[in-house]
């Protein structure tokens, strides 16, 4: 099942010089698109595999590395060449699909095709979305990095009966697992 319709990406325009003055070499926009702010190559990073590598998705020497968040909530891209500031408009990843696997486990898929296994209720949480102010689902990906569940996946979770509203708030059901999300306070 693919919850998102495939459409052409729309990239934003940034003042790259201002971003660099503010200490950012990269930006991750609200939709999870990456931008580089230096030199002749300033602009969107259109090679998904390169952006995924920076984000630490996939396999190989950068898997689980690259993008990190420090104790002050600032994002950094760490590479063998150095450390670079990253401006993140909401969260660095977007959940674009999900499944309940053969064990009844809930598995989210990020915009970089990284699979995130939901193990306990705390792995998924409700938070007010910055653009519309509505409660949306977010999930922990790894090492303090978080993904926002896309609107299309959120709608599919409801339509497929995986997400229900209960007296105690929202509950995710997958196989024999129930994840209580509570309510947005």
URZICOR-V112284 format. One record per run of one state. SS is the DSSP state (helix for helix, strand for strand, loop for the rest). FROM is the first residue (numbers start at 1). TO is the last residue. If there is no record, write none. Layout:
SS,FROM,TO
SS,FROM,TO
This chain:
loop,1,15
helix,16,21
loop,22,25
strand,26,28
loop,29,33
strand,34,36
loop,37,38
helix,39,41
loop,42,42
strand,43,44
loop,45,47
helix,48,55
loop,56,66
strand,67,69
loop,70,74
strand,75,79
loop,80,81
strand,82,88
loop,89,92
strand,93,100
loop,101,105
strand,106,110
loop,111,114
strand,115,118
loop,119,120
helix,121,123
strand,124,128
loop,129,134
strand,135,142
loop,143,144
strand,145,149
loop,150,150
helix,151,159
loop,160,162
strand,163,166
loop,167,168
strand,169,174
loop,175,176
strand,177,182
loop,183,185
